[in-house]
Amino acid sequence: MAKPKVIITRRWPEAAEARARKLFDVVLNEDDHPMTVAELQEALKTADAVCPTVSDAITAEVLSAEPLKCKILGNYGVGFNHIDLGAAKSRNLVVTNTPEVLTDCTADIAMILMLMVARRAGEGERHVRHKEWTGWRPTHMIGTKVTGKTLGLVGMGRIARAMAHKAHHGFDMKIIFTDPYPPPDDVVKSLDAEPRDTIEEVLKEADFVSLHCPGGKETYHLLNEERIGLMKPGAFLINSARGDVIDPQALIKALNNGTIKGAGLDVYEGEPNVQEEFLTMENVVLLPHLGSASMETRVAMGMRAIDNVQAFFEGKEPGDRVV
Ligand code: DGY
């Protein structure tokens, strides 16, 4: 039997590409350029499966490709707000994602952002590299202590729980959270975590607020001017979820006015474009969407996407089916 034709939209680590090549008739985007609408449509018209990723906008327009050959979108990534699921469903496409394998690394990045912004690590790094450091002194670059503070989690899914574990057991932090679908009681208990009914309560109480909700219409600009205004003046906002959960102009204003003390961002509305104002602010740590970017995790994500596509073509239910 002929191998299914699979188009992978962006390059994967070698080990994952090698396994994909063994199982499927793979077409790679050799030079790893962001594919255009026309290229994505061509992929949907010519392949049995397409493996897109978070930087591909799989819109209703893209999914209107005719005649459609593709049967499954084996997404490389846990988030799927870049895929119009309604349109995919109406085209009878199966959509899968890659949960679990990136939980720890993404939680690590949230911890890195929290520690860096609180302890002024980005600023300190620039200081040394720019040869501005004149030596140790008791008043130099004083930051904010993290250990023992209150961490407020907006969304309490896998990544938030992993961050809570590291923050509570490693940094003795008190954990509060809000989530319409809270975790089971034993999980909450193991973290000594305390639920709050509303995001507003979390914002008012936390020293560090970390966002872990999905992107999309329901959470668009959830952190707007009014909500950011509820945070403590000495508090920090961390975002490793999706950029558009924060209204960037509201955050810029809050950081400039001292409404909050700082922010750590791994994701941005309209990325890879980053709002100009952030670039010159010392109280913001900016990372280029590195949440899952460890070799172990990026290989595991590829393997997970392959598992899903392989299961589908073997007539089995893919493990991580979204629709
Ligand atoms: C995802 O998987 O959705 C992340 O944003 C990238 O790893």
Residues whose N, C-alpha, C, O or C-beta is under 5 A from the ligand:
A	BS01	DGY	V54 G77 V78 G79 A241 S292
